Each structure stands twice: as C-alpha cells, then as structure tokens.
C-alpha cells in the first residue's frame, strides 16, 4: 500500500512540476505579436518592444535570490502559490490602459512569479527524485516548458491576429497552476537557521550559471526576433511566427522527453551538444531566410538546444550542490538564464550594429551562430580537461 501511495504521490508531484513549467511559458505570450505591438507603439524603440519578452528576467533574478533565503521562513509550497498568483494577475494589468509603460511594467512584475516558479520548480524535482529518475523528470520539466510555449504561442498568435491585447487572456493558465500546487504539492519543512549558515555554492554551480548566461543571451534571440524575421522576408502575420515558435516548442518537448537517452550517448558533452545545436539553427535561419522549410529547420535546431541544455544544466546544478544549498544554487542558475535573457536584445543589437553597421534579424542570428559555435567548443574543451584532471 505504501508503495502504491508513494507512486501516486510522485505522479502528483510530477503534475505540479509539469504545471509550473507550463506556467513559465507565459513569458512568451507576446512573442508572436511583437511586430503588431511595435507597429501600434511606433514611437517606441524596437529594443524596448523586444524586451517585453525579456524584461521579466529583471525581477526574476532578484526574486530568485530572495527565494533562496525565504525558505527559512516560508515553505516552498507557500512561495509557489504566491508566485503562480502573480503570474496570473500581471497578465491582465495592461488591459487597464492602452499605453506602453503600463504594458512594460506588467511584464516586468510578471518576473516576480517567473523567478519563484523557475527556481523552486528545479528544487522540487531535486527534493523528490534521485539518479536517472531525476534526469527523466528534469527532462519532463523541459518538455512541459516546451508544451506551454507551444500552446501559449500558438494560441497567442491566433488571438493576436485580430488584436494583440487578446493574448493577455492566456494568463488564466497561471491560476490553474496555482490550484495544482495547492492540491498536490506536499507541505515542505522550512530550512532551519542552523542549516542556513551552511549554504555554500560550489565552483561547479558558478560554472553552470555562467554557461546559462551565455546560452540565453543567444537562445532567446529566436523568440524575440522570429516574428520580425518573418515580416522582413515574408510580410507574414503572427500566425506564421506562431507556427515557427510552435515548431520550436514541439522540439523542446521531444528533446526533453529524450534527454536521458541523449545523456547516455553524449555523457559529459551533453551541454556542449545543446549549445552547438543553437549555432546550427541560427546558421540555417541566416542561410535560408526566404524558405519556410529552412525557417522550420532552424526552429528545430534551436528547440533542440533549449530542450537539451536547460534540463541538463538544472540536473548538473542540483548535483553540484548539497541538499541545503539547492534552493540557492537553483536561484543562481535562474539568475543566470534570466540575466542572459534580459541583456540579450541590447547585447545582440549592439554587436550587430558594431560589426555589420546596422541591426537586422539576419545579422543578429549570424552573431548568435558564430558566438554559440565558439562557446560550444570552449565548453567541450573544458569538460575534456576536467576528465584528464
């Protein structure tokens, strides 16, 4: 009976993990309609419009670090209920008035919920699963993020084809996730003051966090630029951009579900493989900008990158930290990926302007391809050196 209860309990926890991962996909609600938003607020710089996708990362970094310490006073379940509530409420704030500052503010505040759900979701997996099962559930988590992105961006593209404000309704998903947490997640114990004093961050956690920063500076460029890339080469609607983002998301799902098999083949080079996949995808987007098949192939390679890199990096982060330090380690990694997202438009647009003399989606993707190819090689060499030592 206990075994059956244990299996049921784990299934419920997996449902919570999947729900929280889908909730994270709300970050990309406006991605398919960025071109519509840019046209509506034509006086706003394009970099600021792109940051509607990345601006949540600002508060996510701060909140994730705070959450790493708040577990001393508040349980993970209580924090997650609050985080999902914020994710839901902030989606409807822009409906109060038609102005860009309010929209930007609501997207930024959404980062509070995003930071909590991203950091603590990893900890929930690490707390309840071990070994290869942990890798498999991390893969499920990554697949669920892809599922959320697929559903949210596809429906958002359809809703946004008439009015981009219709996409805000997608934030109802967050309230459903809040109910999952309330019903299925066990009430965890708070970390004691004595245990808090022993929170330590290893070198491995710092290295994985640095890799997360670099990965997401370039990876997020797919979602922030694909709508404009389509408009530049096809004069297309949000429907086509939503379809490409959907392909990207489906690939994340498949890659996440197959992660444990990929890891068996690639081993210590799994992270490098994930990074290299984006370089390949970005090259395809540049080489075949007027081909729908080429764009779809580029979306597949970029999706493989996120589907492999994120859950594998989370696994390695959890393994590199002791149980007491996991929340803070996960928070640091969350800061890394959020930080990369936050500065991505500014960094890529600056590099594009500096090297090519202008900012276009082709130049941005070319920059990402070259840089990620170099980072993948550097990561692989680093892992090879570690083995010899």
N, C-alpha and C positions, 0 to 999 in steps of 0.2 A: 504493500500500500504506500509506504514512504517513497519507494522508487517511482511509482505512478504519480504521486503528488509532486515529487521532485521534477519529473518530466513536464508536468502541467505547469509548474512554476517557471521552469526555464522557457517554455513556449510563451508564457505571458510576458516574461522579460524580453524575449525576442520581439514580441509585438510592440512593446514600448520602444525598444531600440529602433525598430523599423519606422514607427510613427514619428519619433523625434528626428530621424534622418529625413523623412519626407518633409517635415516642418522646416528644416534647413533650406529646402529647395525654394521657399518663399523669397529668398534673397534675389531670385532671378525672375520674379513676377513681371517686372517691367522690361526685361531684356528684349523680348520680341518687338516691343513698341518704342524702343529708344529713338528710332528715326521719326516716329509720329510726335513724340514729346519734344524732340529737337525742333521740328517744324512748327509746333504750337508755341513754344517759347523760343522764338528765333533770335531773340536778343541775348540768350544765354550761351556762353562758350560751350563748344561740343565736349570738352573735357569734363565740365561740370555735369552735363547730361549723362555722360558715361559713368560718372561717379555715383549715380543713383543706384547702380548695381554694387558698387564697391564701398560706398560711404558707410554701410552698416559695420564695416570692418573696424572703423574708428572706435566706437564704443565697445565692440566685441572684444578687442584687445584688453581694454581696461577692465571690463566686467569679468572676463575670463580669469584674470589675475586675482580680482577681488573674490571670485567664487572659490578660488583655490584656498583662501583663508576663511571664507564664510562657513565652510563645512565644519568649523569648530563650534559654531553657534546654531547653524541651521542645517537640517538634513538635506541630502541630495534631492529627495522627493519634493520637499517644500520649495527648493530652489527651482526645480524643473517645472512645477506648477506655475510659479511666478513667471518664469521665462517664456513658456508657451502662451500665457495670457498676454504678455507684452507683444509677442509675435502677432497675435490676433488683433489686438486693439490698434496698433500702429498702422495696420493696413487700411483703416478707414478714416484716419485723420485727414488725408488730402482731400476728402470729399467736403470738408468744412469750407474750403475756399479754393478758387482756381488761381493759385499763384505758385511759382516755382520754389520760393523759400520754404513754404509750408510742406511741399512735397519732399524737398531735400531733408528738412528737419525730421519728418516722419520716417523716412528711410534710414536716417542716422540713428534715431531712437530704437528702431527695429533691431539694431545691433546689440542692444541690451539682451533681448531674448535670444538672438543668434549666438552670442558669446556663451551664455549659460547652457543652451541646448547642445552646442557643439562640443564644449569642453567636458561636460558631465556625461554626455552620451558615451564617450570613449571610456570614462571611468566605470560606468555601469557595466559595459562589456568586460572590462578587466577584472571587476569585482566578482562577477558571477561565472566567468568561463576561463578555462585554462588550456594550455597546449594548442593542439591543432584545432580544437573546438573554438578557441578564441580567434584564431586566424579565420576560420569559417564564418563566425559571427561578425567579425570586423568586415569580412567580405560582404556579408548580408547588409551590414550598415552602409557600406559604399554603394551596394546595389539599390538600397532603399533611397539614398540620396539621388541616384540616377532616376529612379522611378518617380520621385517627387518632381525632379526637374522636367522629366518627360511630360508628366500630366500637367504640371503647372504652366510650363512654357507653351505647350501645345494649345491648351485651353485659353491661355492668355493671348496667344497670337490670334486665335479665333475671335475672342471677345474684343480685342483691341483693334480689329479690322474696321470696326464702326466708330468706336470711341475708346481711346487709351485708358480712360478712367474706369472702364468696365473691368479692367484687370484687377482692381483692388478687392473685388469680391472673393478672390482666391484665398484671402487671409482667413476665411472661415475655417479652413483646414486646421489652423493652429488651435482652435477651440476643441476640435475633435481629438487632437494630440494631447491636449490638456486632460481630457477625460480618460484617455488611455493611461496616463501617468497616475492619475488619482485612483483608478480602479485596479491596475495590475502591478505597479511597482511597489515592492516591499518597502517599509519604512526603515531606512538605514540608520545606523548609530552615528552620532557626531564624533568627530575626532577630538580626543582629549587635549588639554593644554600641554601635557607632557609629550604626547605624540607630535604635536605641532612643532615643538622645539627640534624634532629630529627630521623635519622635512628638508631633504637635500636633493639638489639637482645634479645629476651626473654629467660627465662630458658627452656621453652618447646622446642624451636628451638635447643638449645645446646644438650638437652637430645636425641632428634630425630637424630641429627647429629651423636652423639656417637653411637647410635644404628645402623646407617648406616655404620659407620666404621667397627663395629664388623660383621655385616651381610655380607659385601662384602669381608672381609678377607677370609671368608669361602665359600661364594657363588661362587665367581669367580673361585674357585678351580675346579669346574665342567668343565668349558670351557678350562682351562689351563692344565687339566690332562686327560680328557676323551680320546683324541687321543692316548696318551701313555698307558692308561689303556687298550684300545682295542688292541694295539700292544703287550702288555705283556701277554694277555690272549687269543688272537685270531690270532695274527700275521696278523691283518686286514689292510685294505687300508684306505685312507682318506674317502672313500665312506661310510664305516660303522660308522666312527667317525662323519661324516657329518650327517648321518641319525639320530644318537643319539642326536646330537646337534639340529637337526631339530625337534625331538620329544620334547626336552626341550623348544624350541621356540614356538611350537604349544601350549604347555601347558601354556606358558606365555600369549599367545593371549587369550585363553579361560578364564584363571583366571582373566585377566584384564577386559574382557567384562562382567564377572560375579561379579566383585568386589562389586558393590552396593548391590547385594543380599547377598554376604558373610558378608559385613559390617552390614547388618540388623540382621544377625544371631549372629555374633561374637562381634559386638559392639567395646568396648574399648580394647578387646583382639585380634583384627584383626592382629596387628603387631606381637604379640606373636605366633599366628597361622602360619603366614608366616615364621617366624624363625624356628618353630618346624618342618615345612614341609621339610626344607633342612636337618635337623637332620635325619628324617625318610629316605629321599632319599639317603643320604650318607651311612647309615647303610645297605640299600638294595644293594648298589654298592659293599660294602665290603663282604656281606654275599653271594651274587650270582655273583661273578666276571666272571664266565665262562658261564653264561646263558644270551643269547640275550634278553630273556623276562625279566630277572632280571635287566639287564642294562637299558632296556626301562622303567621299572617301576621306577628305581632310577631317570632317567631323568625326568619322570613325576613329581615326588615329588619335585625335585629341581626346576623345572619350576614353580610349584605352589608357591614355596617360593618367587621367584622374581616377579611373576605376582601379588601376593598379597602385598608383603612388599613395593616395590618401589612406586607404585601409592598411596598407603595408607599413606606412610611416607611423600610423597610430599603434599598430602592433609592436613595432620596434620601440616606440616611446614608452608604452606600458611595460615592456620587458626591461628597459633600461632604468626604470625607477622602482624603488621598493614600494610596498602597498601604501605606506603612509604618505609617500611623495607623489602618488599617481595623479591626484587631482591637480596639483600644481604643475606637474610635468605636462599633463594634457592641456592645462591652461596656457603654458608657454608655447606648445605646438600650435594651439588655436591662435595665439597672438601672432605666430609666425605666418600662418596662412592668411590670416586677416590683414596683417601688415602688408604682405605682398599684394593682396587684392587692392588695398587702399591706395597704395602709391603707383599701382600698375599704369593707369591711364597717363599720369603725369610723366613717369619714367619712360614709357614706350613712346609717347608723343614727342618728348624732348629728344630722345635718341634718334627718332625718325627725322625730326627737324634738323638735328645737328649733322647727321650723316648724309641724308638724301636731299635736304633743303626744303622739304615740305612734309606734311603729315597726311598720309593716305593709309587705308587699311592694308594695301599691298605692302607698303614699307613697314608697317607695324608687324605684320605676320612674318616678313623676311627677317626683321630684327629678332623676333622671338625664336625663329627656326635656328638661326646661327648661334644665338646665346645658349639655347637649350641643348644643342648638339655639343657645345663645349662643356656645359655643366654635367651632362650625362657621362662624357668621357672622364671628367675630373672625379666624379663620384665613383666610377668603376675602378679607377686607379687607386683611389683612397681605400676601397674595400679590399683590393688585391694586396696593398701594403699592410693592412691590418692583419690579413691572414698570415703573411710572412713573419710578422712580429709575434 
